[in-house]
């Protein structure tokens, strides 16, 4: 949805992806959560948002350990 909005900032898109990743992770939809966290990580890294990049990396690590 956000990706098609021309007025959505890149940070808004990253935050929206993060929110969906949280939901998918809580619903134990691990594959979808992992993909979304990876996407959020990439978005935050491209924007140099250290906190977002670190949070996404932490979630990716936990999801990998819990496989």
Secondary structure, DSSP 8 states (H G I E B T S, - for coil): -GGG-TT--HHHHHHHHHHHHHHHHHTT-HHHHHHHHHHHHHHHHHTT-HHHHHHHHHHHHHHHHT-
